Amino acid sequence: MNCPLVTIVVPSFNQGCYLEAALQSIFEQDVPLEVFVLDGGSTDNSAAIIDRWRPRLAWARSAPDAGQSAAINEGISLGTASYVYWLNSDDLLLPGGLRTLIAALDAQPDVPVAYGNVWNLDQVSQKRRPVWVQPFSERALARRCIISQPGALIRRSAWEAVSGLDDKLKMAMDYDLWWKLYKQIGPFTFVNAFVAINREHSDTKTSSFRSRHYHEAINVVRRYHHSVPLKWWIYQPYAVWWKALKRKMERSKNH
């Protein structure tokens, strides 16, 4: 058996309707993997799904935990592979996605993260649109989160150097991680290829807690960039209030 190249953690809680597809997309990757599922004690059919996949998993547990960030940190600490990645249980990897990102990191040994394009899939309309992702620069990162988490592969040595995710953050922990990795190690490499799918639905934390997510993100920018670009204040009414209203109207129309 080949040594795993990537440690993958799947944090999940009551996402049984998506979990099977997420795991299927992981095991369709054409690279050696070690996969850890950390379920927060779901009361739906998640346990049955985990049991079906257990023979292919490196480890899994289903019990109350300290939240998503803590679960991801826990899972990655159990692995040994050179690269680390997490896939939320309602997201998907595209075929060949990990190999594309591995190749980018192998070609640039000093780069901490390789990231690619990600589709946003609306679960109501089933329409896809590209997530806003762009080549890396501090100026761009300060204006918005230009990296979509399901499209990002991290070097384990870099992850360990910054001690992983800040488990005190509940919404913008990935944005905080990108800043830590950039400030302590260096810029990331962008791969202009689609590598993953982010599902958008009413139960995602971003949809349900837009205001909290926005305020956490602003604090992250202030902490690392030392100032908050004007764009954050101009865009806030649209990003928080209008988007929430728009989603509510769309859901009402489709029910």
Secondary structure, 3 states (H helix, E strand, C coil): CCCCCEEEEEEECCCHHHHHHHHHHHHCCCCCEEEEEEECCCCCCHHHHHHHHHHHCCEEEECCCCCHHHHHHHHHHHCCCCEEEECCCCCEECCCHHHHHHHHHHHCCCCCEEEEEEEEEECCCCCEEECCCCCCCHHHHHHCCCCCHHHEEEEHHHHHHCCCCCCCCCCCHHHHHHHHHHHHCCCCEEEEEEEEEEEECCCCHHHHCHHHHHHHHHHHHHHHHCCCCHHHHHHHHHHHHHHHHHHHHHHHHHC
